[in-house]
Amino acid sequence: MPIDKSKITIEMIEKAKKCETADELIALAKAAGTEITKAEAEAYLAELSNFELDSKALDKVAGGKEGICYMEDCPKHTM
């Protein structure tokens, strides 16, 4: 089942960024009730390695603009 990126929180991103291996990220996802494959975990880790939230994106994640997602591929994205 794909991850619903519109439900990702700052806390989730911070925890995921601390994972050093795909297996650690798989365990973290499983603890949060989401199953991901090793290939998905490796892809997420690669994406997270260069991931930073600017103040505009941080406002969106923190609820600054209701209904708008910070992810570029989010269907709610209206930047």
mmCIF file of the N, C-alpha and C atoms, coordinates in Angstrom:
data_MODEL
# 
_entry.id   MODEL 
# 
loop_
_atom_site.group_PDB 
_atom_site.id 
_atom_site.type_symbol 
_atom_site.label_atom_id 
_atom_site.label_alt_id 
_atom_site.label_comp_id 
_atom_site.label_asym_id 
_atom_site.label_entity_id 
_atom_site.label_seq_id 
_atom_site.pdbx_PDB_ins_code 
_atom_site.Cartn_x 
_atom_site.Cartn_y 
_atom_site.Cartn_z 
_atom_site.occupancy 
_atom_site.B_iso_or_equiv 
_atom_site.pdbx_formal_charge 
_atom_site.auth_seq_id 
_atom_site.auth_comp_id 
_atom_site.auth_asym_id 
_atom_site.auth_atom_id 
_atom_site.pdbx_PDB_model_num 
ATOM 1   N N  . MET A 1 1  ? 0.848  -1.179 0.000  1.00 0.00 ? 1  MET A N  1 
ATOM 2   C CA . MET A 1 1  ? 0.000  0.000  0.000  1.00 0.00 ? 1  MET A CA 1 
ATOM 3   C C  . MET A 1 1  ? 0.894  1.242  0.000  1.00 0.00 ? 1  MET A C  1 
ATOM 4   N N  . PRO A 1 2  ? 0.684  2.168  -0.928 1.00 0.00 ? 2  PRO A N  1 
ATOM 5   C CA . PRO A 1 2  ? 1.526  3.365  -0.982 1.00 0.00 ? 2  PRO A CA 1 
ATOM 6   C C  . PRO A 1 2  ? 1.306  4.275  0.220  1.00 0.00 ? 2  PRO A C  1 
ATOM 7   N N  . ILE A 1 3  ? 2.332  5.028  0.551  1.00 0.00 ? 3  ILE A N  1 
ATOM 8   C CA . ILE A 1 3  ? 2.250  5.961  1.671  1.00 0.00 ? 3  ILE A CA 1 
ATOM 9   C C  . ILE A 1 3  ? 1.437  7.174  1.249  1.00 0.00 ? 3  ILE A C  1 
ATOM 10  N N  . ASP A 1 4  ? 0.509  7.576  2.101  1.00 0.00 ? 4  ASP A N  1 
ATOM 11  C CA . ASP A 1 4  ? -0.290 8.784  1.856  1.00 0.00 ? 4  ASP A CA 1 
ATOM 12  C C  . ASP A 1 4  ? 0.557  9.967  2.314  1.00 0.00 ? 4  ASP A C  1 
ATOM 13  N N  . LYS A 1 5  ? 1.230  10.614 1.362  1.00 0.00 ? 5  LYS A N  1 
ATOM 14  C CA . LYS A 1 5  ? 2.163  11.686 1.699  1.00 0.00 ? 5  LYS A CA 1 
ATOM 15  C C  . LYS A 1 5  ? 1.481  12.890 2.330  1.00 0.00 ? 5  LYS A C  1 
ATOM 16  N N  . SER A 1 6  ? 0.180  13.017 2.157  1.00 0.00 ? 6  SER A N  1 
ATOM 17  C CA . SER A 1 6  ? -0.516 14.146 2.771  1.00 0.00 ? 6  SER A CA 1 
ATOM 18  C C  . SER A 1 6  ? -0.650 13.982 4.286  1.00 0.00 ? 6  SER A C  1 
ATOM 19  N N  . LYS A 1 7  ? -0.358 12.778 4.794  1.00 0.00 ? 7  LYS A N  1 
ATOM 20  C CA . LYS A 1 7  ? -0.455 12.523 6.228  1.00 0.00 ? 7  LYS A CA 1 
ATOM 21  C C  . LYS A 1 7  ? 0.905  12.489 6.915  1.00 0.00 ? 7  LYS A C  1 
ATOM 22  N N  . ILE A 1 8  ? 1.965  12.828 6.176  1.00 0.00 ? 8  ILE A N  1 
ATOM 23  C CA . ILE A 1 8  ? 3.299  12.829 6.755  1.00 0.00 ? 8  ILE A CA 1 
ATOM 24  C C  . ILE A 1 8  ? 3.477  14.084 7.611  1.00 0.00 ? 8  ILE A C  1 
ATOM 25  N N  . THR A 1 9  ? 3.976  13.890 8.816  1.00 0.00 ? 9  THR A N  1 
ATOM 26  C CA . THR A 1 9  ? 4.197  15.010 9.737  1.00 0.00 ? 9  THR A CA 1 
ATOM 27  C C  . THR A 1 9  ? 5.687  15.339 9.820  1.00 0.00 ? 9  THR A C  1 
ATOM 28  N N  . ILE A 1 10 ? 5.984  16.480 10.392 1.00 0.00 ? 10 ILE A N  1 
ATOM 29  C CA . ILE A 1 10 ? 7.377  16.881 10.605 1.00 0.00 ? 10 ILE A CA 1 
ATOM 30  C C  . ILE A 1 10 ? 8.085  15.842 11.473 1.00 0.00 ? 10 ILE A C  1 
ATOM 31  N N  . GLU A 1 11 ? 7.393  15.363 12.492 1.00 0.00 ? 11 GLU A N  1 
ATOM 32  C CA . GLU A 1 11 ? 7.984  14.383 13.389 1.00 0.00 ? 11 GLU A CA 1 
ATOM 33  C C  . GLU A 1 11 ? 8.352  13.107 12.646 1.00 0.00 ? 11 GLU A C  1 
ATOM 34  N N  . MET A 1 12 ? 7.476  12.675 11.726 1.00 0.00 ? 12 MET A N  1 
ATOM 35  C CA . MET A 1 12 ? 7.759  11.472 10.943 1.00 0.00 ? 12 MET A CA 1 
ATOM 36  C C  . MET A 1 12 ? 8.997  11.669 10.074 1.00 0.00 ? 12 MET A C  1 
ATOM 37  N N  . ILE A 1 13 ? 9.099  12.834 9.452  1.00 0.00 ? 13 ILE A N  1 
ATOM 38  C CA . ILE A 1 13 ? 10.249 13.122 8.603  1.00 0.00 ? 13 ILE A CA 1 
ATOM 39  C C  . ILE A 1 13 ? 11.527 13.129 9.422  1.00 0.00 ? 13 ILE A C  1 
ATOM 40  N N  . GLU A 1 14 ? 11.481 13.758 10.595 1.00 0.00 ? 14 GLU A N  1 
ATOM 41  C CA . GLU A 1 14 ? 12.669 13.813 11.445 1.00 0.00 ? 14 GLU A CA 1 
ATOM 42  C C  . GLU A 1 14 ? 13.096 12.416 11.883 1.00 0.00 ? 14 GLU A C  1 
ATOM 43  N N  . LYS A 1 15 ? 12.143 11.570 12.252 1.00 0.00 ? 15 LYS A N  1 
ATOM 44  C CA . LYS A 1 15 ? 12.475 10.198 12.642 1.00 0.00 ? 15 LYS A CA 1 
ATOM 45  C C  . LYS A 1 15 ? 13.060 9.432  11.463 1.00 0.00 ? 15 LYS A C  1 
ATOM 46  N N  . ALA A 1 16 ? 12.461 9.587  10.300 1.00 0.00 ? 16 ALA A N  1 
ATOM 47  C CA . ALA A 1 16 ? 12.938 8.880  9.108  1.00 0.00 ? 16 ALA A CA 1 
ATOM 48  C C  . ALA A 1 16 ? 14.341 9.327  8.726  1.00 0.00 ? 16 ALA A C  1 
ATOM 49  N N  . LYS A 1 17 ? 14.626 10.617 8.885  1.00 0.00 ? 17 LYS A N  1 
ATOM 50  C CA . LYS A 1 17 ? 15.955 11.133 8.544  1.00 0.00 ? 17 LYS A CA 1 
ATOM 51  C C  . LYS A 1 17 ? 17.037 10.544 9.442  1.00 0.00 ? 17 LYS A C  1 
ATOM 52  N N  . LYS A 1 18 ? 16.674 10.064 10.620 1.00 0.00 ? 18 LYS A N  1 
ATOM 53  C CA . LYS A 1 18 ? 17.641 9.469  11.543 1.00 0.00 ? 18 LYS A CA 1 
ATOM 54  C C  . LYS A 1 18 ? 17.972 8.030  11.171 1.00 0.00 ? 18 LYS A C  1 
ATOM 55  N N  . CYS A 1 19 ? 17.168 7.421  10.316 1.00 0.00 ? 19 CYS A N  1 
ATOM 56  C CA . CYS A 1 19 ? 17.424 6.046  9.887  1.00 0.00 ? 19 CYS A CA 1 
ATOM 57  C C  . CYS A 1 19 ? 18.643 6.015  8.981  1.00 0.00 ? 19 CYS A C  1 
ATOM 58  N N  . GLU A 1 20 ? 19.533 5.071  9.244  1.00 0.00 ? 20 GLU A N  1 
ATOM 59  C CA . GLU A 1 20 ? 20.754 4.965  8.450  1.00 0.00 ? 20 GLU A CA 1 
ATOM 60  C C  . GLU A 1 20 ? 20.671 3.854  7.412  1.00 0.00 ? 20 GLU A C  1 
ATOM 61  N N  . THR A 1 21 ? 19.732 2.921  7.602  1.00 0.00 ? 21 THR A N  1 
ATOM 62  C CA . THR A 1 21 ? 19.602 1.813  6.655  1.00 0.00 ? 21 THR A CA 1 
ATOM 63  C C  . THR A 1 21 ? 18.141 1.633  6.256  1.00 0.00 ? 21 THR A C  1 
ATOM 64  N N  . ALA A 1 22 ? 17.965 0.928  5.149  1.00 0.00 ? 22 ALA A N  1 
ATOM 65  C CA . ALA A 1 22 ? 16.614 0.624  4.688  1.00 0.00 ? 22 ALA A CA 1 
ATOM 66  C C  . ALA A 1 22 ? 15.875 -0.210 5.730  1.00 0.00 ? 22 ALA A C  1 
ATOM 67  N N  . ASP A 1 23 ? 16.590 -1.126 6.371  1.00 0.00 ? 23 ASP A N  1 
ATOM 68  C CA . ASP A 1 23 ? 15.953 -1.972 7.391  1.00 0.00 ? 23 ASP A CA 1 
ATOM 69  C C  . ASP A 1 23 ? 15.443 -1.150 8.565  1.00 0.00 ? 23 ASP A C  1 
ATOM 70  N N  . GLU A 1 24 ? 16.187 -0.117 8.972  1.00 0.00 ? 24 GLU A N  1 
ATOM 71  C CA . GLU A 1 24 ? 15.732 0.758  10.050 1.00 0.00 ? 24 GLU A CA 1 
ATOM 72  C C  . GLU A 1 24 ? 14.469 1.515  9.637  1.00 0.00 ? 24 GLU A C  1 
ATOM 73  N N  . LEU A 1 25 ? 14.436 1.980  8.389  1.00 0.00 ? 25 LEU A N  1 
ATOM 74  C CA . LEU A 1 25 ? 13.265 2.701  7.913  1.00 0.00 ? 25 LEU A CA 1 
ATOM 75  C C  . LEU A 1 25 ? 12.060 1.773  7.780  1.00 0.00 ? 25 LEU A C  1 
ATOM 76  N N  . ILE A 1 26 ? 12.288 0.547  7.353  1.00 0.00 ? 26 ILE A N  1 
ATOM 77  C CA . ILE A 1 26 ? 11.211 -0.446 7.259  1.00 0.00 ? 26 ILE A CA 1 
ATOM 78  C C  . ILE A 1 26 ? 10.619 -0.694 8.651  1.00 0.00 ? 26 ILE A C  1 
ATOM 79  N N  . ALA A 1 27 ? 11.483 -0.838 9.660  1.00 0.00 ? 27 ALA A N  1 
ATOM 80  C CA . ALA A 1 27 ? 11.020 -1.064 11.031 1.00 0.00 ? 27 ALA A CA 1 
ATOM 81  C C  . ALA A 1 27 ? 10.241 0.140  11.553 1.00 0.00 ? 27 ALA A C  1 
ATOM 82  N N  . LEU A 1 28 ? 10.720 1.351  11.246 1.00 0.00 ? 28 LEU A N  1 
ATOM 83  C CA . LEU A 1 28 ? 10.032 2.564  11.668 1.00 0.00 ? 28 LEU A CA 1 
ATOM 84  C C  . LEU A 1 28 ? 8.652  2.647  11.024 1.00 0.00 ? 28 LEU A C  1 
ATOM 85  N N  . ALA A 1 29 ? 8.588  2.370  9.740  1.00 0.00 ? 29 ALA A N  1 
ATOM 86  C CA . ALA A 1 29 ? 7.304  2.397  9.030  1.00 0.00 ? 29 ALA A CA 1 
ATOM 87  C C  . ALA A 1 29 ? 6.349  1.356  9.600  1.00 0.00 ? 29 ALA A C  1 
ATOM 88  N N  . LYS A 1 30 ? 6.871  0.166  9.862  1.00 0.00 ? 30 LYS A N  1 
ATOM 89  C CA . LYS A 1 30 ? 6.035  -0.906 10.406 1.00 0.00 ? 30 LYS A CA 1 
ATOM 90  C C  . LYS A 1 30 ? 5.476  -0.519 11.777 1.00 0.00 ? 30 LYS A C  1 
ATOM 91  N N  . ALA A 1 31 ? 6.300  0.121  12.596 1.00 0.00 ? 31 ALA A N  1 
ATOM 92  C CA . ALA A 1 31 ? 5.853  0.566  13.920 1.00 0.00 ? 31 ALA A CA 1 
ATOM 93  C C  . ALA A 1 31 ? 4.741  1.605  13.799 1.00 0.00 ? 31 ALA A C  1 
ATOM 94  N N  . ALA A 1 32 ? 4.738  2.337  12.688 1.00 0.00 ? 32 ALA A N  1 
ATOM 95  C CA . ALA A 1 32 ? 3.702  3.353  12.448 1.00 0.00 ? 32 ALA A CA 1 
ATOM 96  C C  . ALA A 1 32 ? 2.509  2.776  11.695 1.00 0.00 ? 32 ALA A C  1 
ATOM 97  N N  . GLY A 1 33 ? 2.539  1.462  11.435 1.00 0.00 ? 33 GLY A N  1 
ATOM 98  C CA . GLY A 1 33 ? 1.405  0.811  10.784 1.00 0.00 ? 33 GLY A CA 1 
ATOM 99  C C  . GLY A 1 33 ? 1.441  0.817  9.270  1.00 0.00 ? 33 GLY A C  1 
ATOM 100 N N  . THR A 1 34 ? 2.623  1.044  8.678  1.00 0.00 ? 34 THR A N  1 
ATOM 101 C CA . THR A 1 34 ? 2.766  1.071  7.226  1.00 0.00 ? 34 THR A CA 1 
ATOM 102 C C  . THR A 1 34 ? 3.807  0.056  6.796  1.00 0.00 ? 34 THR A C  1 
ATOM 103 N N  . GLU A 1 35 ? 3.494  -0.704 5.779  1.00 0.00 ? 35 GLU A N  1 
ATOM 104 C CA . GLU A 1 35 ? 4.442  -1.668 5.234  1.00 0.00 ? 35 GLU A CA 1 
ATOM 105 C C  . GLU A 1 35 ? 5.099  -1.062 4.000  1.00 0.00 ? 35 GLU A C  1 
ATOM 106 N N  . ILE A 1 36 ? 6.434  -1.103 3.937  1.00 0.00 ? 36 ILE A N  1 
ATOM 107 C CA . ILE A 1 36 ? 7.150  -0.667 2.749  1.00 0.00 ? 36 ILE A CA 1 
ATOM 108 C C  . ILE A 1 36 ? 8.168  -1.734 2.370  1.00 0.00 ? 36 ILE A C  1 
ATOM 109 N N  . THR A 1 37 ? 8.497  -1.800 1.102  1.00 0.00 ? 37 THR A N  1 
ATOM 110 C CA . THR A 1 37 ? 9.485  -2.768 0.633  1.00 0.00 ? 37 THR A CA 1 
ATOM 111 C C  . THR A 1 37 ? 10.882 -2.198 0.831  1.00 0.00 ? 37 THR A C  1 
ATOM 112 N N  . LYS A 1 38 ? 11.876 -3.066 0.679  1.00 0.00 ? 38 LYS A N  1 
ATOM 113 C CA . LYS A 1 38 ? 13.262 -2.611 0.801  1.00 0.00 ? 38 LYS A CA 1 
ATOM 114 C C  . LYS A 1 38 ? 13.579 -1.595 -0.300 1.00 0.00 ? 38 LYS A C  1 
ATOM 115 N N  . ALA A 1 39 ? 13.087 -1.825 -1.516 1.00 0.00 ? 39 ALA A N  1 
ATOM 116 C CA . ALA A 1 39 ? 13.325 -0.887 -2.614 1.00 0.00 ? 39 ALA A CA 1 
ATOM 117 C C  . ALA A 1 39 ? 12.689 0.471  -2.317 1.00 0.00 ? 39 ALA A C  1 
ATOM 118 N N  . GLU A 1 40 ? 11.469 0.457  -1.759 1.00 0.00 ? 40 GLU A N  1 
ATOM 119 C CA . GLU A 1 40 ? 10.815 1.718  -1.387 1.00 0.00 ? 40 GLU A CA 1 
ATOM 120 C C  . GLU A 1 40 ? 11.600 2.428  -0.294 1.00 0.00 ? 40 GLU A C  1 
ATOM 121 N N  . ALA A 1 41 ? 12.052 1.682  0.703  1.00 0.00 ? 41 ALA A N  1 
ATOM 122 C CA . ALA A 1 41 ? 12.815 2.271  1.806  1.00 0.00 ? 41 ALA A CA 1 
ATOM 123 C C  . ALA A 1 41 ? 14.104 2.900  1.290  1.00 0.00 ? 41 ALA A C  1 
ATOM 124 N N  . GLU A 1 42 ? 14.793 2.224  0.383  1.00 0.00 ? 42 GLU A N  1 
ATOM 125 C CA . GLU A 1 42 ? 16.027 2.773  -0.177 1.00 0.00 ? 42 GLU A CA 1 
ATOM 126 C C  . GLU A 1 42 ? 15.745 4.047  -0.958 1.00 0.00 ? 42 GLU A C  1 
ATOM 127 N N  . ALA A 1 43 ? 14.643 4.073  -1.707 1.00 0.00 ? 43 ALA A N  1 
ATOM 128 C CA . ALA A 1 43 ? 14.272 5.267  -2.468 1.00 0.00 ? 43 ALA A CA 1 
ATOM 129 C C  . ALA A 1 43 ? 13.922 6.413  -1.524 1.00 0.00 ? 43 ALA A C  1 
ATOM 130 N N  . TYR A 1 44 ? 13.190 6.128  -0.457 1.00 0.00 ? 44 TYR A N  1 
ATOM 131 C CA . TYR A 1 44 ? 12.834 7.167  0.512  1.00 0.00 ? 44 TYR A CA 1 
ATOM 132 C C  . TYR A 1 44 ? 14.083 7.720  1.199  1.00 0.00 ? 44 TYR A C  1 
ATOM 133 N N  . LEU A 1 45 ? 15.029 6.837  1.550  1.00 0.00 ? 45 LEU A N  1 
ATOM 134 C CA . LEU A 1 45 ? 16.259 7.295  2.191  1.00 0.00 ? 45 LEU A CA 1 
ATOM 135 C C  . LEU A 1 45 ? 17.050 8.212  1.266  1.00 0.00 ? 45 LEU A C  1 
ATOM 136 N N  . ALA A 1 46 ? 17.099 7.868  -0.006 1.00 0.00 ? 46 ALA A N  1 
ATOM 137 C CA . ALA A 1 46 ? 17.808 8.717  -0.970 1.00 0.00 ? 46 ALA A CA 1 
ATOM 138 C C  . ALA A 1 46 ? 17.131 10.081 -1.065 1.00 0.00 ? 46 ALA A C  1 
ATOM 139 N N  . GLU A 1 47 ? 15.803 10.082 -1.079 1.00 0.00 ? 47 GLU A N  1 
ATOM 140 C CA . GLU A 1 47 ? 15.050 11.339 -1.145 1.00 0.00 ? 47 GLU A CA 1 
ATOM 141 C C  . GLU A 1 47 ? 15.248 12.160 0.132  1.00 0.00 ? 47 GLU A C  1 
ATOM 142 N N  . LEU A 1 48 ? 15.249 11.488 1.272  1.00 0.00 ? 48 LEU A N  1 
ATOM 143 C CA . LEU A 1 48 ? 15.387 12.182 2.550  1.00 0.00 ? 48 LEU A CA 1 
ATOM 144 C C  . LEU A 1 48 ? 16.784 12.745 2.774  1.00 0.00 ? 48 LEU A C  1 
ATOM 145 N N  . SER A 1 49 ? 17.777 12.186 2.120  1.00 0.00 ? 49 SER A N  1 
ATOM 146 C CA . SER A 1 49 ? 19.147 12.639 2.356  1.00 0.00 ? 49 SER A CA 1 
ATOM 147 C C  . SER A 1 49 ? 19.343 14.100 1.947  1.00 0.00 ? 49 SER A C  1 
ATOM 148 N N  . ASN A 1 50 ? 18.525 14.590 1.039  1.00 0.00 ? 50 ASN A N  1 
ATOM 149 C CA . ASN A 1 50 ? 18.629 15.983 0.603  1.00 0.00 ? 50 ASN A CA 1 
ATOM 150 C C  . ASN A 1 50 ? 17.376 16.773 0.926  1.00 0.00 ? 50 ASN A C  1 
ATOM 151 N N  . PHE A 1 51 ? 16.585 16.297 1.866  1.00 0.00 ? 51 PHE A N  1 
ATOM 152 C CA . PHE A 1 51 ? 15.290 16.890 2.154  1.00 0.00 ? 51 PHE A CA 1 
ATOM 153 C C  . PHE A 1 51 ? 15.390 17.907 3.279  1.00 0.00 ? 51 PHE A C  1 
ATOM 154 N N  . GLU A 1 52 ? 14.986 19.128 2.994  1.00 0.00 ? 52 GLU A N  1 
ATOM 155 C CA . GLU A 1 52 ? 14.873 20.161 4.020  1.00 0.00 ? 52 GLU A CA 1 
ATOM 156 C C  . GLU A 1 52 ? 13.613 20.952 3.747  1.00 0.00 ? 52 GLU A C  1 
ATOM 157 N N  . LEU A 1 53 ? 12.942 21.355 4.787  1.00 0.00 ? 53 LEU A N  1 
ATOM 158 C CA . LEU A 1 53 ? 11.744 22.166 4.641  1.00 0.00 ? 53 LEU A CA 1 
ATOM 159 C C  . LEU A 1 53 ? 12.109 23.638 4.756  1.00 0.00 ? 53 LEU A C  1 
ATOM 160 N N  . ASP A 1 54 ? 11.724 24.421 3.751  1.00 0.00 ? 54 ASP A N  1 
ATOM 161 C CA . ASP A 1 54 ? 11.900 25.859 3.887  1.00 0.00 ? 54 ASP A CA 1 
ATOM 162 C C  . ASP A 1 54 ? 10.749 26.397 4.735  1.00 0.00 ? 54 ASP A C  1 
ATOM 163 N N  . SER A 1 55 ? 10.772 27.655 5.088  1.00 0.00 ? 55 SER A N  1 
ATOM 164 C CA . SER A 1 55 ? 9.757  28.195 5.985  1.00 0.00 ? 55 SER A CA 1 
ATOM 165 C C  . SER A 1 55 ? 8.357  28.106 5.383  1.00 0.00 ? 55 SER A C  1 
ATOM 166 N N  . LYS A 1 56 ? 8.230  28.265 4.088  1.00 0.00 ? 56 LYS A N  1 
ATOM 167 C CA . LYS A 1 56 ? 6.925  28.173 3.428  1.00 0.00 ? 56 LYS A CA 1 
ATOM 168 C C  . LYS A 1 56 ? 6.372  26.747 3.517  1.00 0.00 ? 56 LYS A C  1 
ATOM 169 N N  . ALA A 1 57 ? 7.227  25.773 3.233  1.00 0.00 ? 57 ALA A N  1 
ATOM 170 C CA . ALA A 1 57 ? 6.810  24.376 3.325  1.00 0.00 ? 57 ALA A CA 1 
ATOM 171 C C  . ALA A 1 57 ? 6.530  23.992 4.771  1.00 0.00 ? 57 ALA A C  1 
ATOM 172 N N  . LEU A 1 58 ? 7.339  24.490 5.690  1.00 0.00 ? 58 LEU A N  1 
ATOM 173 C CA . LEU A 1 58 ? 7.142  24.192 7.103  1.00 0.00 ? 58 LEU A CA 1 
ATOM 174 C C  . LEU A 1 58 ? 5.786  24.693 7.580  1.00 0.00 ? 58 LEU A C  1 
ATOM 175 N N  . ASP A 1 59 ? 5.376  25.877 7.137  1.00 0.00 ? 59 ASP A N  1 
ATOM 176 C CA . ASP A 1 59 ? 4.058  26.401 7.485  1.00 0.00 ? 59 ASP A CA 1 
ATOM 177 C C  . ASP A 1 59 ? 2.953  25.460 7.013  1.00 0.00 ? 59 ASP A C  1 
ATOM 178 N N  . LYS A 1 60 ? 3.105  24.932 5.825  1.00 0.00 ? 60 LYS A N  1 
ATOM 179 C CA . LYS A 1 60 ? 2.081  24.031 5.281  1.00 0.00 ? 60 LYS A CA 1 
ATOM 180 C C  . LYS A 1 60 ? 2.001  22.743 6.084  1.00 0.00 ? 60 LYS A C  1 
ATOM 181 N N  . VAL A 1 61 ? 3.155  22.156 6.411  1.00 0.00 ? 61 VAL A N  1 
ATOM 182 C CA . VAL A 1 61 ? 3.166  20.915 7.179  1.00 0.00 ? 61 VAL A CA 1 
ATOM 183 C C  . VAL A 1 61 ? 2.610  21.144 8.568  1.00 0.00 ? 61 VAL A C  1 
ATOM 184 N N  . ALA A 1 62 ? 2.920  22.298 9.136  1.00 0.00 ? 62 ALA A N  1 
ATOM 185 C CA . ALA A 1 62 ? 2.488  22.615 10.492 1.00 0.00 ? 62 ALA A CA 1 
ATOM 186 C C  . ALA A 1 62 ? 1.039  23.098 10.540 1.00 0.00 ? 62 ALA A C  1 
ATOM 187 N N  . GLY A 1 63 ? 0.380  23.143 9.398  1.00 0.00 ? 63 GLY A N  1 
ATOM 188 C CA . GLY A 1 63 ? -1.016 23.551 9.381  1.00 0.00 ? 63 GLY A CA 1 
ATOM 189 C C  . GLY A 1 63 ? -1.217 25.016 9.081  1.00 0.00 ? 63 GLY A C  1 
ATOM 190 N N  . GLY A 1 64 ? -0.183 25.694 8.599  1.00 0.00 ? 64 GLY A N  1 
ATOM 191 C CA . GLY A 1 64 ? -0.292 27.116 8.300  1.00 0.00 ? 64 GLY A CA 1 
ATOM 192 C C  . GLY A 1 64 ? -1.321 27.422 7.234  1.00 0.00 ? 64 GLY A C  1 
ATOM 193 N N  . LYS A 1 65 ? -1.454 26.536 6.270  1.00 0.00 ? 65 LYS A N  1 
ATOM 194 C CA . LYS A 1 65 ? -2.457 26.707 5.222  1.00 0.00 ? 65 LYS A CA 1 
ATOM 195 C C  . LYS A 1 65 ? -3.222 25.398 5.111  1.00 0.00 ? 65 LYS A C  1 
ATOM 196 N N  . GLU A 1 66 ? -4.389 25.360 5.650  1.00 0.00 ? 66 GLU A N  1 
ATOM 197 C CA . GLU A 1 66 ? -5.186 24.149 5.695  1.00 0.00 ? 66 GLU A CA 1 
ATOM 198 C C  . GLU A 1 66 ? -5.476 23.623 4.299  1.00 0.00 ? 66 GLU A C  1 
ATOM 199 N N  . GLY A 1 67 ? -5.317 22.312 4.153  1.00 0.00 ? 67 GLY A N  1 
ATOM 200 C CA . GLY A 1 67 ? -5.657 21.667 2.897  1.00 0.00 ? 67 GLY A CA 1 
ATOM 201 C C  . GLY A 1 67 ? -4.574 21.712 1.840  1.00 0.00 ? 67 GLY A C  1 
ATOM 202 N N  . ILE A 1 68 ? -3.413 22.269 2.158  1.00 0.00 ? 68 ILE A N  1 
ATOM 203 C CA . ILE A 1 68 ? -2.338 22.331 1.180  1.00 0.00 ? 68 ILE A CA 1 
ATOM 204 C C  . ILE A 1 68 ? -1.205 21.442 1.664  1.00 0.00 ? 68 ILE A C  1 
ATOM 205 N N  . CYS A 1 69 ? -0.726 20.612 0.803  1.00 0.00 ? 69 CYS A N  1 
ATOM 206 C CA . CYS A 1 69 ? 0.327  19.657 1.115  1.00 0.00 ? 69 CYS A CA 1 
ATOM 207 C C  . CYS A 1 69 ? 1.669  20.224 0.663  1.00 0.00 ? 69 CYS A C  1 
ATOM 208 N N  . TYR A 1 70 ? 2.750  19.929 1.392  1.00 0.00 ? 70 TYR A N  1 
ATOM 209 C CA . TYR A 1 70 ? 4.059  20.435 1.035  1.00 0.00 ? 70 TYR A CA 1 
ATOM 210 C C  . TYR A 1 70 ? 4.742  19.634 -0.062 1.00 0.00 ? 70 TYR A C  1 
ATOM 211 N N  . MET A 1 71 ? 4.255  18.436 -0.350 1.00 0.00 ? 71 MET A N  1 
ATOM 212 C CA . MET A 1 71 ? 4.890  17.583 -1.347 1.00 0.00 ? 71 MET A CA 1 
ATOM 213 C C  . MET A 1 71 ? 4.505  18.049 -2.751 1.00 0.00 ? 71 MET A C  1 
ATOM 214 N N  . GLU A 1 72 ? 5.459  18.087 -3.655 1.00 0.00 ? 72 GLU A N  1 
ATOM 215 C CA . GLU A 1 72 ? 5.220  18.544 -5.021 1.00 0.00 ? 72 GLU A CA 1 
ATOM 216 C C  . GLU A 1 72 ? 4.181  17.695 -5.748 1.00 0.00 ? 72 GLU A C  1 
ATOM 217 N N  . ASP A 1 73 ? 4.149  16.383 -5.476 1.00 0.00 ? 73 ASP A N  1 
ATOM 218 C CA . ASP A 1 73 ? 3.234  15.513 -6.194 1.00 0.00 ? 73 ASP A CA 1 
ATOM 219 C C  . ASP A 1 73 ? 1.897  15.314 -5.479 1.00 0.00 ? 73 ASP A C  1 
ATOM 220 N N  . CYS A 1 74 ? 1.650  16.085 -4.455 1.00 0.00 ? 74 CYS A N  1 
ATOM 221 C CA . CYS A 1 74 ? 0.401  15.994 -3.696 1.00 0.00 ? 74 CYS A CA 1 
ATOM 222 C C  . CYS A 1 74 ? -0.740 16.542 -4.535 1.00 0.00 ? 74 CYS A C  1 
ATOM 223 N N  . PRO A 1 75 ? -1.876 15.850 -4.575 1.00 0.00 ? 75 PRO A N  1 
ATOM 224 C CA . PRO A 1 75 ? -3.013 16.365 -5.358 1.00 0.00 ? 75 PRO A CA 1 
ATOM 225 C C  . PRO A 1 75 ? -3.558 17.675 -4.831 1.00 0.00 ? 75 PRO A C  1 
ATOM 226 N N  . LYS A 1 76 ? -3.237 18.019 -3.579 1.00 0.00 ? 76 LYS A N  1 
ATOM 227 C CA . LYS A 1 76 ? -3.727 19.263 -2.996 1.00 0.00 ? 76 LYS A CA 1 
ATOM 228 C C  . LYS A 1 76 ? -2.755 20.417 -3.244 1.00 0.00 ? 76 LYS A C  1 
ATOM 229 N N  . HIS A 1 77 ? -1.626 20.129 -3.875 1.00 0.00 ? 77 HIS A N  1 
ATOM 230 C CA . HIS A 1 77 ? -0.582 21.129 -4.065 1.00 0.00 ? 77 HIS A CA 1 
ATOM 231 C C  . HIS A 1 77 ? -1.076 22.278 -4.942 1.00 0.00 ? 77 HIS A C  1 
ATOM 232 N N  . THR A 1 78 ? -0.999 23.496 -4.400 1.00 0.00 ? 78 THR A N  1 
ATOM 233 C CA . THR A 1 78 ? -1.516 24.654 -5.134 1.00 0.00 ? 78 THR A CA 1 
ATOM 234 C C  . THR A 1 78 ? -0.554 25.824 -5.137 1.00 0.00 ? 78 THR A C  1 
ATOM 235 N N  . MET A 1 79 ? 0.739  25.575 -5.013 1.00 0.00 ? 79 MET A N  1 
ATOM 236 C CA . MET A 1 79 ? 1.721  26.682 -5.007 1.00 0.00 ? 79 MET A CA 1 
ATOM 237 C C  . MET A 1 79 ? 1.749  27.372 -6.341 1.00 0.00 ? 79 MET A C  1 
# 
